[in-house]
């Protein structure tokens, strides 16, 4: 699995981490959130074919997990 930070307003997608297990992905999201001054709350926004989009409270921005 690969984790990306996506800013749809700017049209950017930034690679954050690669992992074998969900726990590793969640740890990477939590690490990124704390480094950038956000809380540790993230929820699934929607799911597409091999992509899970997580919302974390910043408008137009998502974490995307590609399975």
CHARMM internal coordinates of N, CA and C (Angstrom, degrees):
IC EDIT
DIST 1 N 1 CA 1.4434
DIST 1 CA 1 C 1.5269
ANGL 1 N 1 CA 1 C 108.59
DIST 1 C 2 N 1.3179
ANGL 1 CA 1 C 2 N 114.86
DIHE 1 N 1 CA 1 C 2 N 147.43
DIST 2 N 2 CA 1.4597
ANGL 1 C 2 N 2 CA 120.56
DIHE 1 CA 1 C 2 N 2 CA 176.91
DIST 2 CA 2 C 1.5244
ANGL 2 N 2 CA 2 C 108.77
DIHE 1 C 2 N 2 CA 2 C -124.95
DIST 2 C 3 N 1.3308
ANGL 2 CA 2 C 3 N 115.68
DIHE 2 N 2 CA 2 C 3 N 142.14
DIST 3 N 3 CA 1.4601
ANGL 2 C 3 N 3 CA 122.61
DIHE 2 CA 2 C 3 N 3 CA -179.53
DIST 3 CA 3 C 1.5208
ANGL 3 N 3 CA 3 C 109.36
DIHE 2 C 3 N 3 CA 3 C -112.06
DIST 3 C 4 N 1.3231
ANGL 3 CA 3 C 4 N 115.28
DIHE 3 N 3 CA 3 C 4 N 130.84
DIST 4 N 4 CA 1.4625
ANGL 3 C 4 N 4 CA 121.92
DIHE 3 CA 3 C 4 N 4 CA 178.52
DIST 4 CA 4 C 1.5232
ANGL 4 N 4 CA 4 C 109.75
DIHE 3 C 4 N 4 CA 4 C -127.24
DIST 4 C 5 N 1.3348
ANGL 4 CA 4 C 5 N 115.66
DIHE 4 N 4 CA 4 C 5 N 150.61
DIST 5 N 5 CA 1.4596
ANGL 4 C 5 N 5 CA 122.49
DIHE 4 CA 4 C 5 N 5 CA 170.16
DIST 5 CA 5 C 1.5218
ANGL 5 N 5 CA 5 C 105.47
DIHE 4 C 5 N 5 CA 5 C -102.41
DIST 5 C 6 N 1.3270
ANGL 5 CA 5 C 6 N 117.03
DIHE 5 N 5 CA 5 C 6 N 124.84
DIST 6 N 6 CA 1.4642
ANGL 5 C 6 N 6 CA 121.51
DIHE 5 CA 5 C 6 N 6 CA -177.73
DIST 6 CA 6 C 1.5194
ANGL 6 N 6 CA 6 C 110.86
DIHE 5 C 6 N 6 CA 6 C -118.70
DIST 6 C 7 N 1.3124
ANGL 6 CA 6 C 7 N 115.11
DIHE 6 N 6 CA 6 C 7 N 131.57
DIST 7 N 7 CA 1.4596
ANGL 6 C 7 N 7 CA 121.99
DIHE 6 CA 6 C 7 N 7 CA 174.01
DIST 7 CA 7 C 1.5225
ANGL 7 N 7 CA 7 C 106.24
DIHE 6 C 7 N 7 CA 7 C -114.50
DIST 7 C 8 N 1.3116
ANGL 7 CA 7 C 8 N 116.33
DIHE 7 N 7 CA 7 C 8 N 101.88
DIST 8 N 8 CA 1.4709
ANGL 7 C 8 N 8 CA 120.46
DIHE 7 CA 7 C 8 N 8 CA -175.75
DIST 8 CA 8 C 1.5223
ANGL 8 N 8 CA 8 C 112.18
DIHE 7 C 8 N 8 CA 8 C -69.84
DIST 8 C 9 N 1.3255
ANGL 8 CA 8 C 9 N 117.60
DIHE 8 N 8 CA 8 C 9 N -28.30
DIST 9 N 9 CA 1.4622
ANGL 8 C 9 N 9 CA 120.68
DIHE 8 CA 8 C 9 N 9 CA 179.40
DIST 9 CA 9 C 1.5307
ANGL 9 N 9 CA 9 C 110.47
DIHE 8 C 9 N 9 CA 9 C -67.07
DIST 9 C 10 N 1.3180
ANGL 9 CA 9 C 10 N 117.17
DIHE 9 N 9 CA 9 C 10 N -40.67
DIST 10 N 10 CA 1.4703
ANGL 9 C 10 N 10 CA 122.23
DIHE 9 CA 9 C 10 N 10 CA 179.46
DIST 10 CA 10 C 1.5221
ANGL 10 N 10 CA 10 C 112.59
DIHE 9 C 10 N 10 CA 10 C -89.85
DIST 10 C 11 N 1.3297
ANGL 10 CA 10 C 11 N 116.42
DIHE 10 N 10 CA 10 C 11 N -15.81
DIST 11 N 11 CA 1.4573
ANGL 10 C 11 N 11 CA 120.52
DIHE 10 CA 10 C 11 N 11 CA -178.65
DIST 11 CA 11 C 1.5172
ANGL 11 N 11 CA 11 C 113.46
DIHE 10 C 11 N 11 CA 11 C 75.15
DIST 11 C 12 N 1.3385
ANGL 11 CA 11 C 12 N 116.60
DIHE 11 N 11 CA 11 C 12 N 30.68
DIST 12 N 12 CA 1.4622
ANGL 11 C 12 N 12 CA 119.95
DIHE 11 CA 11 C 12 N 12 CA -178.36
DIST 12 CA 12 C 1.5234
ANGL 12 N 12 CA 12 C 111.50
DIHE 11 C 12 N 12 CA 12 C -111.08
DIST 12 C 13 N 1.3250
ANGL 12 CA 12 C 13 N 114.57
DIHE 12 N 12 CA 12 C 13 N 153.05
DIST 13 N 13 CA 1.4595
ANGL 12 C 13 N 13 CA 122.18
DIHE 12 CA 12 C 13 N 13 CA 176.78
DIST 13 CA 13 C 1.5237
ANGL 13 N 13 CA 13 C 106.82
DIHE 12 C 13 N 13 CA 13 C -139.74
DIST 13 C 14 N 1.3334
ANGL 13 CA 13 C 14 N 116.87
DIHE 13 N 13 CA 13 C 14 N 119.63
DIST 14 N 14 CA 1.4550
ANGL 13 C 14 N 14 CA 122.31
DIHE 13 CA 13 C 14 N 14 CA -175.46
DIST 14 CA 14 C 1.5248
ANGL 14 N 14 CA 14 C 110.43
DIHE 13 C 14 N 14 CA 14 C -116.07
DIST 14 C 15 N 1.3248
ANGL 14 CA 14 C 15 N 116.59
DIHE 14 N 14 CA 14 C 15 N 126.30
DIST 15 N 15 CA 1.4593
ANGL 14 C 15 N 15 CA 121.36
DIHE 14 CA 14 C 15 N 15 CA 177.54
DIST 15 CA 15 C 1.5175
ANGL 15 N 15 CA 15 C 109.27
DIHE 14 C 15 N 15 CA 15 C -68.80
DIST 15 C 16 N 1.3541
ANGL 15 CA 15 C 16 N 116.65
DIHE 15 N 15 CA 15 C 16 N 133.89
DIST 16 N 16 CA 1.4628
ANGL 15 C 16 N 16 CA 121.06
DIHE 15 CA 15 C 16 N 16 CA 178.69
DIST 16 CA 16 C 1.5237
ANGL 16 N 16 CA 16 C 111.64
DIHE 15 C 16 N 16 CA 16 C -112.35
DIST 16 C 17 N 1.3358
ANGL 16 CA 16 C 17 N 117.47
DIHE 16 N 16 CA 16 C 17 N -49.05
DIST 17 N 17 CA 1.4677
ANGL 16 C 17 N 17 CA 119.36
DIHE 16 CA 16 C 17 N 17 CA -175.01
DIST 17 CA 17 C 1.5186
ANGL 17 N 17 CA 17 C 111.21
DIHE 16 C 17 N 17 CA 17 C -160.21
DIST 17 C 18 N 1.3245
ANGL 17 CA 17 C 18 N 114.49
DIHE 17 N 17 CA 17 C 18 N 161.10
DIST 18 N 18 CA 1.4564
ANGL 17 C 18 N 18 CA 121.78
DIHE 17 CA 17 C 18 N 18 CA 171.82
DIST 18 CA 18 C 1.5179
ANGL 18 N 18 CA 18 C 106.80
DIHE 17 C 18 N 18 CA 18 C -124.11
DIST 18 C 19 N 1.3342
ANGL 18 CA 18 C 19 N 117.17
DIHE 18 N 18 CA 18 C 19 N 139.30
DIST 19 N 19 CA 1.4621
ANGL 18 C 19 N 19 CA 120.80
DIHE 18 CA 18 C 19 N 19 CA -176.08
DIST 19 CA 19 C 1.5169
ANGL 19 N 19 CA 19 C 110.90
DIHE 18 C 19 N 19 CA 19 C -149.67
DIST 19 C 20 N 1.3132
ANGL 19 CA 19 C 20 N 114.61
DIHE 19 N 19 CA 19 C 20 N 161.19
DIST 20 N 20 CA 1.4575
ANGL 19 C 20 N 20 CA 121.35
DIHE 19 CA 19 C 20 N 20 CA 177.46
DIST 20 CA 20 C 1.5271
ANGL 20 N 20 CA 20 C 111.88
DIHE 19 C 20 N 20 CA 20 C -96.77
DIST 20 C 21 N 1.3341
ANGL 20 CA 20 C 21 N 117.34
DIHE 20 N 20 CA 20 C 21 N -27.14
DIST 21 N 21 CA 1.4603
ANGL 20 C 21 N 21 CA 121.73
DIHE 20 CA 20 C 21 N 21 CA -175.13
DIST 21 CA 21 C 1.5215
ANGL 21 N 21 CA 21 C 111.58
DIHE 20 C 21 N 21 CA 21 C -122.31
DIST 21 C 22 N 1.3263
ANGL 21 CA 21 C 22 N 115.27
DIHE 21 N 21 CA 21 C 22 N 154.91
DIST 22 N 22 CA 1.4625
ANGL 21 C 22 N 22 CA 121.23
DIHE 21 CA 21 C 22 N 22 CA 177.68
DIST 22 CA 22 C 1.5231
ANGL 22 N 22 CA 22 C 111.86
DIHE 21 C 22 N 22 CA 22 C -56.57
DIST 22 C 23 N 1.3330
ANGL 22 CA 22 C 23 N 116.92
DIHE 22 N 22 CA 22 C 23 N -42.92
DIST 23 N 23 CA 1.4695
ANGL 22 C 23 N 23 CA 120.84
DIHE 22 CA 22 C 23 N 23 CA -177.94
DIST 23 CA 23 C 1.5206
ANGL 23 N 23 CA 23 C 111.64
DIHE 22 C 23 N 23 CA 23 C -56.54
DIST 23 C 24 N 1.3118
ANGL 23 CA 23 C 24 N 117.16
DIHE 23 N 23 CA 23 C 24 N -38.70
DIST 24 N 24 CA 1.4645
ANGL 23 C 24 N 24 CA 121.03
DIHE 23 CA 23 C 24 N 24 CA 179.26
DIST 24 CA 24 C 1.5280
ANGL 24 N 24 CA 24 C 110.72
DIHE 23 C 24 N 24 CA 24 C -66.22
DIST 24 C 25 N 1.3232
ANGL 24 CA 24 C 25 N 116.42
DIHE 24 N 24 CA 24 C 25 N -39.47
DIST 25 N 25 CA 1.4680
ANGL 24 C 25 N 25 CA 120.91
DIHE 24 CA 24 C 25 N 25 CA 177.72
DIST 25 CA 25 C 1.5204
ANGL 25 N 25 CA 25 C 109.77
DIHE 24 C 25 N 25 CA 25 C -64.31
DIST 25 C 26 N 1.3278
ANGL 25 CA 25 C 26 N 116.41
DIHE 25 N 25 CA 25 C 26 N -46.12
DIST 26 N 26 CA 1.4675
ANGL 25 C 26 N 26 CA 120.14
DIHE 25 CA 25 C 26 N 26 CA -179.77
DIST 26 CA 26 C 1.5244
ANGL 26 N 26 CA 26 C 111.21
DIHE 25 C 26 N 26 CA 26 C -62.37
DIST 26 C 27 N 1.3326
ANGL 26 CA 26 C 27 N 117.33
DIHE 26 N 26 CA 26 C 27 N -40.04
DIST 27 N 27 CA 1.4697
ANGL 26 C 27 N 27 CA 120.19
DIHE 26 CA 26 C 27 N 27 CA 177.38
DIST 27 CA 27 C 1.5265
ANGL 27 N 27 CA 27 C 111.02
DIHE 26 C 27 N 27 CA 27 C -62.99
DIST 27 C 28 N 1.3184
ANGL 27 CA 27 C 28 N 116.58
DIHE 27 N 27 CA 27 C 28 N -40.35
DIST 28 N 28 CA 1.4691
ANGL 27 C 28 N 28 CA 120.10
DIHE 27 CA 27 C 28 N 28 CA 178.91
DIST 28 CA 28 C 1.5283
ANGL 28 N 28 CA 28 C 110.82
DIHE 27 C 28 N 28 CA 28 C -65.20
DIST 28 C 29 N 1.3449
ANGL 28 CA 28 C 29 N 117.32
DIHE 28 N 28 CA 28 C 29 N -40.36
DIST 29 N 29 CA 1.4687
ANGL 28 C 29 N 29 CA 120.10
DIHE 28 CA 28 C 29 N 29 CA 177.05
DIST 29 CA 29 C 1.5248
ANGL 29 N 29 CA 29 C 110.16
DIHE 28 C 29 N 29 CA 29 C -63.10
DIST 29 C 30 N 1.3329
ANGL 29 CA 29 C 30 N 116.83
DIHE 29 N 29 CA 29 C 30 N -45.86
DIST 30 N 30 CA 1.4611
ANGL 29 C 30 N 30 CA 121.00
DIHE 29 CA 29 C 30 N 30 CA -179.27
DIST 30 CA 30 C 1.5239
ANGL 30 N 30 CA 30 C 111.29
DIHE 29 C 30 N 30 CA 30 C -63.15
DIST 30 C 31 N 1.3100
ANGL 30 CA 30 C 31 N 117.15
DIHE 30 N 30 CA 30 C 31 N -39.61
DIST 31 N 31 CA 1.4675
ANGL 30 C 31 N 31 CA 121.29
DIHE 30 CA 30 C 31 N 31 CA 177.63
DIST 31 CA 31 C 1.5333
ANGL 31 N 31 CA 31 C 110.09
DIHE 30 C 31 N 31 CA 31 C -62.81
DIST 31 C 32 N 1.3301
ANGL 31 CA 31 C 32 N 117.47
DIHE 31 N 31 CA 31 C 32 N -46.49
DIST 32 N 32 CA 1.4612
ANGL 31 C 32 N 32 CA 121.34
DIHE 31 CA 31 C 32 N 32 CA 179.59
DIST 32 CA 32 C 1.5309
ANGL 32 N 32 CA 32 C 110.35
DIHE 31 C 32 N 32 CA 32 C -62.07
DIST 32 C 33 N 1.3300
ANGL 32 CA 32 C 33 N 116.82
DIHE 32 N 32 CA 32 C 33 N -44.48
DIST 33 N 33 CA 1.4637
ANGL 32 C 33 N 33 CA 120.70
DIHE 32 CA 32 C 33 N 33 CA -178.92
DIST 33 CA 33 C 1.5243
ANGL 33 N 33 CA 33 C 111.78
DIHE 32 C 33 N 33 CA 33 C -60.67
DIST 33 C 34 N 1.3241
ANGL 33 CA 33 C 34 N 117.91
DIHE 33 N 33 CA 33 C 34 N -45.38
DIST 34 N 34 CA 1.4626
ANGL 33 C 34 N 34 CA 119.84
DIHE 33 CA 33 C 34 N 34 CA -179.23
DIST 34 CA 34 C 1.5274
ANGL 34 N 34 CA 34 C 111.19
DIHE 33 C 34 N 34 CA 34 C -69.40
DIST 34 C 35 N 1.3242
ANGL 34 CA 34 C 35 N 117.91
DIHE 34 N 34 CA 34 C 35 N -35.95
DIST 35 N 35 CA 1.4704
ANGL 34 C 35 N 35 CA 120.69
DIHE 34 CA 34 C 35 N 35 CA 177.34
DIST 35 CA 35 C 1.5217
ANGL 35 N 35 CA 35 C 112.03
DIHE 34 C 35 N 35 CA 35 C -63.77
DIST 35 C 36 N 1.3340
ANGL 35 CA 35 C 36 N 117.35
DIHE 35 N 35 CA 35 C 36 N -30.40
DIST 36 N 36 CA 1.4571
ANGL 35 C 36 N 36 CA 121.43
DIHE 35 CA 35 C 36 N 36 CA -176.08
DIST 36 CA 36 C 1.5276
ANGL 36 N 36 CA 36 C 113.20
DIHE 35 C 36 N 36 CA 36 C -104.38
DIST 36 C 37 N 1.3239
ANGL 36 CA 36 C 37 N 117.24
DIHE 36 N 36 CA 36 C 37 N 13.99
DIST 37 N 37 CA 1.4589
ANGL 36 C 37 N 37 CA 121.59
DIHE 36 CA 36 C 37 N 37 CA 171.56
DIST 37 CA 37 C 1.5157
ANGL 37 N 37 CA 37 C 116.28
DIHE 36 C 37 N 37 CA 37 C 80.20
DIST 37 C 38 N 1.3123
ANGL 37 CA 37 C 38 N 118.27
DIHE 37 N 37 CA 37 C 38 N 21.92
DIST 38 N 38 CA 1.4596
ANGL 37 C 38 N 38 CA 121.89
DIHE 37 CA 37 C 38 N 38 CA 177.64
DIST 38 CA 38 C 1.5211
ANGL 38 N 38 CA 38 C 109.45
DIHE 37 C 38 N 38 CA 38 C -103.08
DIST 38 C 39 N 1.3244
ANGL 38 CA 38 C 39 N 116.01
DIHE 38 N 38 CA 38 C 39 N 162.06
DIST 39 N 39 CA 1.4605
ANGL 38 C 39 N 39 CA 120.85
DIHE 38 CA 38 C 39 N 39 CA 174.11
DIST 39 CA 39 C 1.5179
ANGL 39 N 39 CA 39 C 110.00
DIHE 38 C 39 N 39 CA 39 C -75.60
DIST 39 C 40 N 1.3137
ANGL 39 CA 39 C 40 N 115.65
DIHE 39 N 39 CA 39 C 40 N 177.05
DIST 40 N 40 CA 1.4634
ANGL 39 C 40 N 40 CA 120.57
DIHE 39 CA 39 C 40 N 40 CA -176.54
DIST 40 CA 40 C 1.5205
ANGL 40 N 40 CA 40 C 112.72
DIHE 39 C 40 N 40 CA 40 C -94.45
DIST 40 C 41 N 1.3060
ANGL 40 CA 40 C 41 N 117.45
DIHE 40 N 40 CA 40 C 41 N 29.47
DIST 41 N 41 CA 1.4606
ANGL 40 C 41 N 41 CA 120.92
DIHE 40 CA 40 C 41 N 41 CA 179.91
DIST 41 CA 41 C 1.5233
ANGL 41 N 41 CA 41 C 109.21
DIHE 40 C 41 N 41 CA 41 C -103.66
DIST 41 C 42 N 1.3218
ANGL 41 CA 41 C 42 N 115.16
DIHE 41 N 41 CA 41 C 42 N 124.84
DIST 42 N 42 CA 1.4625
ANGL 41 C 42 N 42 CA 121.57
DIHE 41 CA 41 C 42 N 42 CA 174.32
DIST 42 CA 42 C 1.5169
ANGL 42 N 42 CA 42 C 107.58
DIHE 41 C 42 N 42 CA 42 C -146.48
DIST 42 C 43 N 1.3131
ANGL 42 CA 42 C 43 N 116.48
DIHE 42 N 42 CA 42 C 43 N 142.90
DIST 43 N 43 CA 1.4652
ANGL 42 C 43 N 43 CA 121.68
DIHE 42 CA 42 C 43 N 43 CA -177.87
DIST 43 CA 43 C 1.5259
ANGL 43 N 43 CA 43 C 109.42
DIHE 42 C 43 N 43 CA 43 C -134.00
DIST 43 C 44 N 1.3230
ANGL 43 CA 43 C 44 N 115.32
DIHE 43 N 43 CA 43 C 44 N 154.51
DIST 44 N 44 CA 1.4618
ANGL 43 C 44 N 44 CA 118.85
DIHE 43 CA 43 C 44 N 44 CA 176.10
DIST 44 CA 44 C 1.5193
ANGL 44 N 44 CA 44 C 108.70
DIHE 43 C 44 N 44 CA 44 C -67.75
DIST 44 C 45 N 1.3149
ANGL 44 CA 44 C 45 N 116.44
DIHE 44 N 44 CA 44 C 45 N 125.40
DIST 45 N 45 CA 1.4619
ANGL 44 C 45 N 45 CA 122.29
DIHE 44 CA 44 C 45 N 45 CA 178.92
DIST 45 CA 45 C 1.5239
ANGL 45 N 45 CA 45 C 109.76
DIHE 44 C 45 N 45 CA 45 C -89.18
DIST 45 C 46 N 1.3177
ANGL 45 CA 45 C 46 N 115.79
DIHE 45 N 45 CA 45 C 46 N -51.69
DIST 46 N 46 CA 1.4626
ANGL 45 C 46 N 46 CA 120.64
DIHE 45 CA 45 C 46 N 46 CA 174.91
DIST 46 CA 46 C 1.5297
ANGL 46 N 46 CA 46 C 110.08
DIHE 45 C 46 N 46 CA 46 C -163.63
DIST 46 C 47 N 1.3177
ANGL 46 CA 46 C 47 N 114.99
DIHE 46 N 46 CA 46 C 47 N 165.51
DIST 47 N 47 CA 1.4593
ANGL 46 C 47 N 47 CA 121.55
DIHE 46 CA 46 C 47 N 47 CA -178.58
DIST 47 CA 47 C 1.5199
ANGL 47 N 47 CA 47 C 108.71
DIHE 46 C 47 N 47 CA 47 C -125.73
DIST 47 C 48 N 1.3329
ANGL 47 CA 47 C 48 N 114.57
DIHE 47 N 47 CA 47 C 48 N 132.20
DIST 48 N 48 CA 1.4701
ANGL 47 C 48 N 48 CA 121.01
DIHE 47 CA 47 C 48 N 48 CA 173.87
DIST 48 CA 48 C 1.5185
ANGL 48 N 48 CA 48 C 107.03
DIHE 47 C 48 N 48 CA 48 C -116.87
DIST 48 C 49 N 1.2862
ANGL 48 CA 48 C 49 N 119.19
DIHE 48 N 48 CA 48 C 49 N -176.60
DIST 49 N 49 CA 1.4788
ANGL 48 C 49 N 49 CA 122.87
DIHE 48 CA 48 C 49 N 49 CA -177.91
DIST 49 CA 49 C 1.4977
ANGL 49 N 49 CA 49 C 110.58
DIHE 48 C 49 N 49 CA 49 C -45.82
DIST 49 C 50 N 0.9170
ANGL 49 CA 49 C 50 N 170.44
DIHE 49 N 49 CA 49 C 50 N -164.26
DIST 50 N 50 CA 1.4438
ANGL 49 C 50 N 50 CA 171.04
DIHE 49 CA 49 C 50 N 50 CA -153.06
DIST 50 CA 50 C 1.5290
ANGL 50 N 50 CA 50 C 112.64
DIHE 49 C 50 N 50 CA 50 C -54.10
DIST 50 C 51 N 1.3322
ANGL 50 CA 50 C 51 N 116.93
DIHE 50 N 50 CA 50 C 51 N 24.65
DIST 51 N 51 CA 1.4682
ANGL 50 C 51 N 51 CA 119.88
DIHE 50 CA 50 C 51 N 51 CA 179.10
DIST 51 CA 51 C 1.5246
ANGL 51 N 51 CA 51 C 109.84
DIHE 50 C 51 N 51 CA 51 C -132.25
DIST 51 C 52 N 1.3193
ANGL 51 CA 51 C 52 N 115.45
DIHE 51 N 51 CA 51 C 52 N 134.73
DIST 52 N 52 CA 1.4598
ANGL 51 C 52 N 52 CA 121.83
DIHE 51 CA 51 C 52 N 52 CA 174.86
DIST 52 CA 52 C 1.5252
ANGL 52 N 52 CA 52 C 106.76
DIHE 51 C 52 N 52 CA 52 C -116.25
DIST 52 C 53 N 1.3248
ANGL 52 CA 52 C 53 N 116.77
DIHE 52 N 52 CA 52 C 53 N 124.72
DIST 53 N 53 CA 1.4618
ANGL 52 C 53 N 53 CA 122.47
DIHE 52 CA 52 C 53 N 53 CA -179.64
DIST 53 CA 53 C 1.5228
ANGL 53 N 53 CA 53 C 109.61
DIHE 52 C 53 N 53 CA 53 C -100.87
DIST 53 C 54 N 1.3297
ANGL 53 CA 53 C 54 N 116.54
DIHE 53 N 53 CA 53 C 54 N 125.27
DIST 54 N 54 CA 1.4605
ANGL 53 C 54 N 54 CA 122.29
DIHE 53 CA 53 C 54 N 54 CA 178.08
DIST 54 CA 54 C 1.5232
ANGL 54 N 54 CA 54 C 109.07
DIHE 53 C 54 N 54 CA 54 C -109.99
DIST 54 C 55 N 1.3110
ANGL 54 CA 54 C 55 N 116.24
DIHE 54 N 54 CA 54 C 55 N 130.20
DIST 55 N 55 CA 1.4596
ANGL 54 C 55 N 55 CA 122.55
DIHE 54 CA 54 C 55 N 55 CA 176.05
DIST 55 CA 55 C 1.5258
ANGL 55 N 55 CA 55 C 107.67
DIHE 54 C 55 N 55 CA 55 C -95.38
DIST 55 C 56 N 1.3376
ANGL 55 CA 55 C 56 N 116.69
DIHE 55 N 55 CA 55 C 56 N 142.63
DIST 56 N 56 CA 1.4641
ANGL 55 C 56 N 56 CA 118.67
DIHE 55 CA 55 C 56 N 56 CA -179.87
DIST 56 CA 56 C 1.5213
ANGL 56 N 56 CA 56 C 113.51
DIHE 55 C 56 N 56 CA 56 C -134.85
DIST 56 C 57 N 1.3173
ANGL 56 CA 56 C 57 N 118.25
DIHE 56 N 56 CA 56 C 57 N 13.67
DIST 57 N 57 CA 1.4563
ANGL 56 C 57 N 57 CA 120.92
DIHE 56 CA 56 C 57 N 57 CA 172.89
DIST 57 CA 57 C 1.5173
ANGL 57 N 57 CA 57 C 116.23
DIHE 56 C 57 N 57 CA 57 C 104.71
DIST 57 C 58 N 1.3100
ANGL 57 CA 57 C 58 N 118.99
DIHE 57 N 57 CA 57 C 58 N -0.76
DIST 58 N 58 CA 1.4611
ANGL 57 C 58 N 58 CA 121.76
DIHE 57 CA 57 C 58 N 58 CA 175.87
DIST 58 CA 58 C 1.5195
ANGL 58 N 58 CA 58 C 107.17
DIHE 57 C 58 N 58 CA 58 C -104.71
DIST 58 C 59 N 1.3214
ANGL 58 CA 58 C 59 N 116.28
DIHE 58 N 58 CA 58 C 59 N 120.53
DIST 59 N 59 CA 1.4608
ANGL 58 C 59 N 59 CA 121.19
DIHE 58 CA 58 C 59 N 59 CA -174.73
DIST 59 CA 59 C 1.5288
ANGL 59 N 59 CA 59 C 111.75
DIHE 58 C 59 N 59 CA 59 C -58.35
DIST 59 C 60 N 1.3180
ANGL 59 CA 59 C 60 N 116.51
DIHE 59 N 59 CA 59 C 60 N 136.22
DIST 60 N 60 CA 1.4709
ANGL 59 C 60 N 60 CA 125.45
DIHE 59 CA 59 C 60 N 60 CA 178.45
DIST 60 CA 60 C 1.5292
ANGL 60 N 60 CA 60 C 113.86
DIHE 59 C 60 N 60 CA 60 C 70.16
DIST 60 C 61 N 1.3408
ANGL 60 CA 60 C 61 N 117.94
DIHE 60 N 60 CA 60 C 61 N 8.17
DIST 61 N 61 CA 1.4600
ANGL 60 C 61 N 61 CA 120.56
DIHE 60 CA 60 C 61 N 61 CA -177.89
DIST 61 CA 61 C 1.5252
ANGL 61 N 61 CA 61 C 110.52
DIHE 60 C 61 N 61 CA 61 C -121.29
DIST 61 C 62 N 1.3239
ANGL 61 CA 61 C 62 N 115.48
DIHE 61 N 61 CA 61 C 62 N 143.68
DIST 62 N 62 CA 1.4541
ANGL 61 C 62 N 62 CA 121.91
DIHE 61 CA 61 C 62 N 62 CA -177.53
DIST 62 CA 62 C 1.5185
ANGL 62 N 62 CA 62 C 110.08
DIHE 61 C 62 N 62 CA 62 C -144.37
DIST 62 C 63 N 1.3249
ANGL 62 CA 62 C 63 N 115.30
DIHE 62 N 62 CA 62 C 63 N 157.29
DIST 63 N 63 CA 1.4518
ANGL 62 C 63 N 63 CA 120.90
DIHE 62 CA 62 C 63 N 63 CA 161.23
DIST 63 CA 63 C 1.5136
ANGL 63 N 63 CA 63 C 105.23
DIHE 62 C 63 N 63 CA 63 C -92.93
DIST 63 C 64 N 1.3148
ANGL 63 CA 63 C 64 N 117.22
DIHE 63 N 63 CA 63 C 64 N 140.82
DIST 64 N 64 CA 1.4595
ANGL 63 C 64 N 64 CA 121.57
DIHE 63 CA 63 C 64 N 64 CA 176.66
DIST 64 CA 64 C 1.5261
ANGL 64 N 64 CA 64 C 107.68
DIHE 63 C 64 N 64 CA 64 C -124.49
DIST 64 C 65 N 1.3251
ANGL 64 CA 64 C 65 N 115.31
DIHE 64 N 64 CA 64 C 65 N 126.18
DIST 65 N 65 CA 1.4597
ANGL 64 C 65 N 65 CA 121.21
DIHE 64 CA 64 C 65 N 65 CA 175.52
DIST 65 CA 65 C 1.5188
ANGL 65 N 65 CA 65 C 107.27
DIHE 64 C 65 N 65 CA 65 C -105.98
DIST 65 C 66 N 1.3195
ANGL 65 CA 65 C 66 N 115.70
DIHE 65 N 65 CA 65 C 66 N 120.52
DIST 66 N 66 CA 1.4605
ANGL 65 C 66 N 66 CA 121.55
DIHE 65 CA 65 C 66 N 66 CA 178.41
DIST 66 CA 66 C 1.5233
ANGL 66 N 66 CA 66 C 106.94
DIHE 65 C 66 N 66 CA 66 C -100.61
DIST 66 C 67 N 1.3343
ANGL 66 CA 66 C 67 N 115.34
DIHE 66 N 66 CA 66 C 67 N 120.26
DIST 67 N 67 CA 1.4712
ANGL 66 C 67 N 67 CA 119.35
DIHE 66 CA 66 C 67 N 67 CA -176.88
DIST 67 CA 67 C 1.5135
ANGL 67 N 67 CA 67 C 111.33
DIHE 66 C 67 N 67 CA 67 C -95.04
END
COOR INIT
IC SEED 1 N 1 CA 1 C
IC BUILD
